[in-house]
Amino acid sequence: MAADIHQTLLGYADCGRAFAMALVIEDAGHTPRRAGTTALIAADGSIAGTIGGGLVEAQAQRCAVQAIRSGRPEVFEAVFEGASATDCEPICGGRMRVLVDPTAADRRAVYAQAVEALRRRQSGLLVTRASVRPDGPPEVSTQWLPAGTAAAPSPAFPPSDALAACLASGKAASLNQEDLEAGTYQIAVVEPLAPPPLLVIAGGGHVGQAVARQAALVGFQIVILDDRPEFADAGLFPPGTTTRCGDVARELAGYRDAPGTYVVIVTRGHQHDQQALAACVGAPLAYLGMIGSRRKVALVRQALRESGAAGEADLACLYAPIGLDIGAETVPEIAASIVAQLISVRRKGTSPRMPMAPEAPP
């Protein structure tokens, strides 16, 4: 992920390790990676991250070793238009341009700004400009634009409306302009960087632990809530997990109003699940899911409606029974179905739901 690669860049720079940054600056057609994809390549050719593997990555590694020796950035183009699946030429049908920059460590302060902003859960744009000239190496600059100031770049390229659109979409963009008088061609890669999505797991038992492990692998920042100290032990969860021991419903109140938060309710019993759910309904959450059978879910929904704690509109966003319908039985399988649903909501805005009971049983 972008934050990880920039953190790695800081580590390389701080220890004096020679490296070049390989950044995809343009893509067209079907390519293994899109503009904004970054990898770091050391002087021995070893690589952190990936720009697509295969021949393009091998070419980037060769270029990086040469660029580190010369100290000069360069740009190369990779073509994926081989005519036969039986030869070694890539046949995706697209083109990539890659900037190989051995001077990235000189801009350490800019990358440190981006990493610190993400640590504080703040968003922004990382803008890398490459001025490509016919008579010399490209000139490279990088700028961090916090979300509140991303509409006011300096210099004026890329234009502020393009930056605002990129920030709103959350997708990296490659923009270019040609200066005929100067004979240069400018490319700007605009990377929207946002803190990892926050996943609050109510319940630190076996399912909560399994969900935390799998969700951490796909980039979620994890918070575990449990009222039992033995299940709020940080040692049970991936590094970087925040654990809080206390009344789960009260603890959830501190997270429910943060837009973009994902909440998974997997406590040790239906009464605790119901209390946790009541603390979340009506909140501007990105995702709210509760574990349980169709019968349990129907009873909990009915109880919340009858008590006045939630109306039908409040419960409309609930994913319960939780997870995708993949026939999961074991704890790891259940966790996989839940995390797959989280990914679907994160990337597509919605997800298929498990079928619910038509009505609560008597």
N, C-alpha and C positions, 0 to 999 in steps of 0.2 A: 504494500500500500504506500501511497505517496508520503505519508508522515513517517513511515518506517525508513524509506529510502533517504529522506532528508536527514533523519536522525543519524543514519549510517554515514552520510556525507560529513556531518559535523564530527563524528568520531574519527573518520579518516583524516580530516583536516587538522584536528587537535593533536593527533599522534604523529603528524608529519608524513603520513603514508602517501606516496605518489599515486594518483588516480586520474582518470578522465570520466566525465559524465557523458553518457550516451543518451540523447534525448530525441525522441521522434518528433520532428517539427512539422511534417506534412504527411498526409496519407490520402490515398485515392483508391477507390474500388475495394476489393476484398484483401485485407492485410491481416497479419497475425496480431498486430497491436495498432492502436490509434495514437494520434498526436497527443503529446503530454506524457506518454509512457517513458519512464526513466530507469536507467540502470547505471551502476558504477563499475568501472573496469580498472583493475590495478595494473601496475607495471608488468606483472608476470602473466597478465591475461585473465586472471581469475575475475569472476563477475558476481556482483550482488544485485539481485533483481533480474529482470529479463525484459528484452524488447521484442521477444517473439521466438527466440530459439532458432535452430537450424542455421541456414546459410547466412541470413541477415545478421544474426548474432555473432557468428564466426567472423564476418566481415567487420563488424563493429569492434570486436576484440583485436583484430589485426590493426585496424586504424587507430585504436586507442593506444596500443603499445608504441606505434610510431609517433602519435601526437604527444605522448608523455615525453618521449625523447626530444622532440623538436620544441615543445612548449607552445605549439600553435594549434588552435582549433581548426577543424575541417568539417566539411559536409559531404556526405556521400548519398547516393540514391540506390535503392534496392528495387528490383523489378521482379514481380511474381507472375510472369506470363509465359512459363514453359509450355511447350506444345504437347508433351506426352507425360503420362503418369508413370512411365517406365524408366525415365531418365532422372537425373538428380536436380533438374531445374525446378524451382517452386512454381506451382500452377494455380495459386489462389486467384490470380487475375487482377492484381492491384500493384500499387507503387508506394514506396515509403521514402522519405528523405530523413536522414538522421544526422544530427549535430553531435560531433565528438569533441568535447571541450575539456582540455587538461588544465584550464585556468579556473575551474569552478570553485576551488578552495579559496581563491582571492575574494570571493563574494560570500564568505562564510557568514558574515554578519546578517546578510539578507535571509539566508536559510535559517539562521538562528531565530530571527524575528518570526518566521512562519511556524517553526516548531514550538516556540513559546506561546504563540497565539493559540495553536491547537491544544496545547496543554491547559490553557485557560478556557477552553471550549469556545473559542472565537473563530469566526470564519473569515475568509479573504481570498484574494487572487494572487497567485505567483505568476508574474509576467516575465518571460525570457525573450529577449529580442536578439536576433542575429542579423547583422548587416553584412550581406554577402557581396563581395567585390570580385571582379574578374582578375585583379592584379595582386591579390594577397589573401591572407586568411580572413575568415569572418570575424567581425568585432561583436563580442557577446556582452550583454548586460542583463541584469536580473533585478526585479523590483517586487517588493511585497506591498500589496494594497489591502489594508484591513477593510472589512465589509462596509464600514461606515464611510470610507473615503474612496471606495473602488470606482466611483463615477468621476473622479477627478485625477486622471493619470498625468504624469509628466515623464516624457514628452507626450504630444497629443496623439501619437500612434501607439496602440490601437485607439480608435475613437471610444468615447465614454459610453455610447449606446451599446456598442459591441461588448464592452466589459460588463455592463449591467445585465445584458442578455445572458452572458456566460455564467455570471454569478447566480442568476435566477434559475437557469437550467441545471446547474450543477455538473455540466459536462465540459471537458476541455475543448478548446477551439484553436485552430491555426488560422492566422490572418496574415495577409501580405500586402505590400505596396511596393511599387517600383519608382525609383527616382531616376528618370531618364537623364536629367542634367548631370547628376553626380555619377551615373552609371552603376548605382547600387540597387540591390534588391533586399528589402527588409521583410523578415518573417518574425512574427510574434506568436509565441505559444502561450495561451492564457489557461492556467490551471486553477480551477476553483478548488480550494482546500477547505474542508470542514472537519470539525472534530468527529471522532467515530460515534456512531449512534449509541445512545445510552440504553442499556437493557437492564431493567430492574426485575430481579427474580424474587418473588415472594415465596420463600420456602427453600431451605438449604439442604433438604434431604437428598435421596439418591437421584431423583429426577432433576431436581434443581442443580445438583453437581454435574450431572451429565449434560444438561442444557448449557451450563456455563462453559464447560470444556469445549463443546462444539461451537458455541456462539463466539467464543474468543478467537477461534481459528479463522472465522470469516469476518473479523473486524469489529465486533461489538465491544464496547466498554461495559464491564459487568459490575452491578451492585447486587449484593445478596442481603436479604432481610429475613431474619428468623428470631423468634423469641426464646430459642434454646441455645445457650452458649456453645454447646458441642457442635451445633450445625451452623454456627456463625464463625467458625474457625477458618481464618484465611488460608491455612495450610491445606484445606480441602479443595481449593479453587485455583484457577490459573493465576500466574503472577499478574499483579496490577489490579486484581479484583478488590473492590471495596466491600467490606462486610460490616453490617450493623445489627446489633442484638437489641431487641426491644419489641414492644407491641407492634406487630406488622402493619396493622391498619394505620396507626399513628405515624409510623415511619414512612408509609406510602404518601402521606399528606405532604411530605417535603419534596416529593418528586412529581406529583400528579399534574402540576400546573406548568411544567417545563415542556413546551411544544417539541414534538419529535421524539419523545421518550417512548420506549417499548416496555410493556409490563407483562410478565408471565406469572400467573398465579398457580403455584404447585405446592401448597402448604400440606400439613399432615392430616387434614380432615375437612369435611364440607362446611362445618361452622366457621373455621378459620378462613376458608376460601370465600365464603359468603361475606364475611366482614371485610376482607381485603378487596373484594369486588365492589362492595358498597362505598369504599373509600376512593374508588377510581372512576365510577360512572360519571359521565358528564365532563370529564377532564379532556383537554385537547391533546390526547395521546396519539402517537403514530400507530400504536398497536396495543390491544388489550385482549389477552387470552387467558382462559381458565381451564385447567384439566378437569376431567370427570366424564362419567358415562352420560348417555343421553338422558337417563332418568334423573341423575343427580343435577345435571345442568337445568333441566326443566323445573325441578323443585326449587333450586336456588333462584332462578329467574322469577318464578311465581312468588316466592317469599319476599323478594325485593320489591316487586310490584305491589303486593298486598300491604307491605309495611309503609309504602310511600317513599322508600329510599331511592327508587328508580322507576322511571316510566319506560314504556316500550321504546321510545326514541333513544333514551339513554343506553339501552341494551342492544340497540341495532348494530353498534360497531363491535360487539363482543364476538371473539372467535372462541366458541365453546360448543361442543367438545373441541379442545385445542389441537392444532396440528393438521397436517395433510392426511387424507384417507389413504394410507399405503399399507394398511393391515399390520401396523406396528404392534408388537407384543412385549418385547424385552425393553428394559430401561433405555439402553442405547438406541434402540429403534424408535422408541417414543421421543427421545431427545432429537433424533434426526428429523422426525416428522415435524416437530415444533420449530426447529431451526430452519428447515426448508420453508416453512410458512413465513417466518421472519424475513428471510431473504426475498421471498416473493413480494411481500408488502414493501420492503425497502426499495426494491428495484422496479416494481411494476405498480405500486400504490394499492394493490389489493391482492387477494389470494383466494383460491377455492376454499370452501368451508366444509367441515364435517356436517352430515345431515343431523338435524335436531329432531327430538321427539315432537310430533304434531301438537301435543298438549301435555301438560303435567298430569301424571296419573293421580288417581284419587288417594 
